[in-house]
Amino acid sequence: MGEGKNVCARSLRIAAVVALYWVVSISMVFCNKYLLSSQDIKLDAPLFVTWFQCVFGVATGATLTLVSRQHSSLSSIPQFTGDFATALTVMPLSLIFIGMITFNNLALKYLGVAFYTVGRSLTTIFNVLLTYFLLHQTTSLLAISSCGVIISGFLLGVNQERQSSGAVSSFGIACGVLASLFVALNAVFSKRILPEVDNNPYLLNIYNNLNGVFLFIPLMWLTGEIETVMEYHLLKSPYFWMMMCLSGLFGIAIGYVTGLQIQVTSPLTHNVSGTAKACAQTVLAVFINNSLKTNLWWLSNGLVLAGSAAYALVRHSEMKSKEKNISK
């Protein structure tokens, strides 16, 4: 009876974490899309938006640490000390983290939110490739067949987007593919580095942001975004900075809930959850923009979701079978 309660409690916790990840991630995508592409703001500086999110995250972490030291009721908040050694340990993950959010924002800028699902659908494929090349583990033919379905959905989605919109950004697609690669890398390396920060996703996110504050500056300089921001016509607008701070809050939240979802599930489950979330996000984007899409366009999204779900089921079945064989 007690074991059943524990399983139920664990399942509810996992469901709550996954739901929280969906809400935060979808909200952040629409907020960033508004900052980068809306007629009201339209700031042509995706790296600056991400850099500001990192600054906001570090400032928030430092503030919470100071407040918690003065109020014993908040002593449970993890202490962010800005330790150099810890920041250095987290640096490999931070480089991946920067690649992930940079290409993610670039894909979001050059692709519509509705097409964003297909553009970012190859995470599972890269997860298989990384498992083979980094961990030297092979994947079953059935799992690879599921990956074939995902790739078919991706190619069909690109084809249908070109037909429906007349043109689709090749650069945006390339950024989407690279974002998928870095998402897969981030999931693998987060699991490895979490123990270095006492298995605390909050601290891992803050140290990622701290490293990002310094790493993004040369990137912004090289791409000319610093000059773009200095000449931006809404730089003194309170509304602009309010939206930037809102994106900063989502930046903090997404790092935390991503690490938390990986911690309570697995890198694979996190990737599948992200793909399913992206499909829900697609439906929402089409509804909000009142867009008309062809049946083949919807089929491409369905193939991505079906392939990802099939892959997860196959891998889950294989892991269960392996555990049984080990127990014997």
Residue pairs with C-beta under 8 A, 6 or more apart in sequence:
13 264
14 264
14 265
17 257
17 260
17 261
17 264
17 265
18 261
18 265
18 273
20 257
20 260
21 257
21 258
21 260
21 261
21 273
21 277
22 273
22 277
22 280
24 250
24 253
24 254
24 257
25 254
25 257
25 274
25 277
25 281
26 277
26 280
26 281
26 284
27 250
28 247
28 250
28 251
28 253
28 254
29 108
29 113
29 116
29 281
30 113
30 285
31 243
31 246
31 247
31 250
32 49
32 105
32 108
32 247
32 250
33 108
33 109
33 113
34 40
34 41
34 243
35 41
35 43
35 49
35 243
35 244
35 247
36 42
36 43
36 44
36 46
36 49
36 105
36 108
36 109
37 109
41 234
41 240
41 243
43 49
43 229
43 232
43 234
43 240
44 228
45 220
45 225
45 228
45 229
45 232
46 102
46 105
46 106
46 108
46 109
47 102
47 105
47 216
47 219
47 220
47 223
47 225
48 220
48 225
48 226
48 228
48 229
49 105
49 244
49 247
50 98
50 101
50 102
50 105
50 212
50 216
50 251
51 212
51 213
51 216
51 217
51 220
52 244
52 247
52 248
53 101
53 209
53 247
53 248
53 250
53 251
53 252
54 208
54 209
54 210
54 212
54 213
54 216
54 251
55 209
55 213
55 248
56 244
56 245
56 248
56 249
56 251
56 252
57 205
57 206
57 209
57 248
57 251
57 252
57 255
58 206
58 209
58 210
58 213
60 248
60 252
61 80
61 202
61 206
61 209
62 80
62 82
64 74
64 77
64 80
65 77
65 79
65 80
65 81
67 74
67 77
68 74
68 75
68 76
68 77
68 79
69 79
78 198
78 200
78 202
78 203
80 203
80 206
80 207
82 210
86 196
86 197
86 207
87 207
87 210
87 211
89 193
89 196
90 193
90 196
90 197
90 204
90 207
90 208
90 211
91 211
92 189
92 193
93 186
93 189
93 190
93 193
93 204
93 208
94 207
94 208
94 211
94 212
94 215
95 215
96 182
96 185
96 186
96 189
97 186
97 208
97 211
97 212
97 255
98 211
98 212
98 215
98 216
98 219
99 178
99 182
99 185
100 179
100 182
100 183
100 185
100 186
102 219
103 175
103 176
103 178
103 179
103 182
104 120
104 175
104 179
104 182
104 183
106 171
106 172
106 175
106 179
107 116
107 119
107 120
107 172
107 173
107 175
107 176
107 179
108 116
109 172
110 169
110 171
110 172
110 175
111 119
111 168
111 169
111 172
111 173
111 175
111 176
112 165
112 285
112 289
113 281
113 282
113 285
113 289
114 282
114 285
114 286
114 289
114 291
114 293
115 157
115 161
115 168
116 176
116 278
116 281
116 282
116 285
117 157
117 275
117 278
117 279
117 281
117 282
117 301
117 304
118 153
118 154
118 157
118 158
118 161
118 176
118 300
118 301
118 304
119 157
119 172
119 173
119 175
119 176
119 177
119 179
120 176
120 179
120 180
120 183
120 278
121 150
121 153
121 154
121 157
121 180
121 275
121 278
121 304
121 308
122 150
122 151
122 154
122 176
122 177
122 180
122 181
123 180
123 181
123 183
123 184
123 271
123 274
123 275
124 147
124 150
124 184
124 271
124 272
124 275
124 307
124 308
124 311
125 147
125 150
125 151
125 180
126 180
126 181
126 183
126 184
126 185
127 184
127 187
127 188
127 267
127 268
127 271
128 139
128 143
128 144
128 147
130 184
130 185
130 188
131 137
131 139
132 138
132 139
134 188
139 147
140 314
140 318
142 314
143 311
143 314
143 315
143 318
146 307
146 308
146 310
146 311
146 314
147 307
147 311
148 307
149 303
149 306
149 307
149 310
150 303
150 304
150 307
150 308
150 311
151 307
152 303
152 307
153 299
153 300
153 301
153 302
153 303
153 304
153 305
153 306
153 307
154 300
154 304
156 296
156 299
156 300
156 303
157 297
157 300
157 301
157 304
158 168
158 173
160 293
160 294
160 296
160 297
160 300
161 168
161 297
162 168
163 294
164 293
164 294
164 297
183 271
183 274
184 267
184 271
186 258
187 262
187 267
187 268
187 270
187 271
188 267
190 204
190 258
190 259
190 262
190 267
191 262
191 266
191 267
193 204
194 200
194 201
194 204
194 259
194 262
194 263
197 203
197 204
197 207
199 263
201 255
201 256
201 257
201 258
201 259
201 260
201 262
201 263
202 256
202 259
204 255
204 259
205 252
205 255
205 256
205 258
205 259
208 255
209 251
209 252
209 255
220 226
220 229
229 235
234 240
258 270
261 269
261 270
261 273
262 270
265 273
268 312
268 315
269 312
271 308
272 308
272 309
272 311
272 312
275 304
275 305
275 308
276 305
276 308
276 309
279 301
279 304
279 305
282 301
285 291
286 293
